[in-house]
Amino acid sequence: MRDHPLSWMQRALCAVGGMPADAWTERPGDRQWGSTSDHKAAICICKRCPVQVDCLEYALALEANEGRSGRSGIYGGMTPPQRLKIQQQRDKKKGRTSA
């Protein structure tokens, strides 16, 4: 029997707990992604996570379909602006533009 395509989420360190859920999200008043102490701690957790690549690819796939409006939260240890840069690099290689 095959695993569900999102079964990797159960192994994500962010799913285990210990950090407030909003450590991975933008909060009103945040001036720059990744600059709060919670964001920095979340990114450090992501960098050690066994499913970091799966998480990043999941976010990039979602955002490729939704554009800038769907870009939110820390996934795979990267902020929305960092993921946008990756998507733009990938799109450039494919001869497309991204929002």
N, C-alpha and C positions, 0 to 999 in steps of 0.2 A: 504494500500500500504506500502511495506517495504522500509526502508531507504537504500540508496546505502551503501555498506560496508565501504566506506571511507568517509561517510558524517561527521564523527567525526572531520575531518580535518578543517571543516568550523568553528568549535568551539574552535580551538586551539589558544592560546594566541599569538603564533608566527605569525599566519596568520593575526592578527589584525594590526600589524605594530608597529612602534615605535623604533624598533631595526634594524640595517642594516642586510640584508639577510645573509651576510657572518659571522655574529656572531654565526651562527649555523654550520659553515663549517670550515674546515681546510684551512689555508692560507699558502702560501709559507713562510718559515722562522719560522713557529710555532715550538717551541721546544718540547712542551708537551701539549697534549690535555687538555683543561680546564684551562690553566694557564693565558690566556690573559684576560684583563678586560672585553672584549666583550663576551668571552666564559663564564666567571663567571656570568655576567649579564644574559646571555641566560639561563644558568642552573637555576638561581634563578626564572626566568620567568616560566620555565618548571615545577619547583617544585610547583608552584601555579596553574598550568594549569588544567582545569577540564577534559581534555582528556589525561593526562600524561600516564596513564596505556595503553590506546589504542595506543598511539604513540610509546611507548616502545615495545609493542607486535608486532606492525607493523614492526618496524625496526628489531627486532629479527627474525621474520618470513622471511623477505627479506634476511637478512644476513645468515640465515641457508641454504638458497638455493644458495647464491652467494659466500659464504666463505669470507676469509679475504679481497679479492679484492673489495667486495661490502660494506665493513665496513667503513662508512664515516659519518661525521656530528654528531651533538648532537640531540638525539631523546629521549623523555621521561626523560629529565634531565640527561642523561648519555652519556659519551664519548664513542668512539669506543672501547678502551681497557676495559672499565667497562662493556660494553655489551658483549664483547668477554668472559669475566670472567663468566657472567651469562649464556651464551650459553654453555660454557665448563661444568659448574655445571649441567645444564640440560642434556647435552649429557652424562655426567658421570652417571647420574641416569638412563639413558636409555641404557647405555652400548655402547655408540658411542664416536667418537672423532670429534672435530671441528677444523677448520683451522682459 
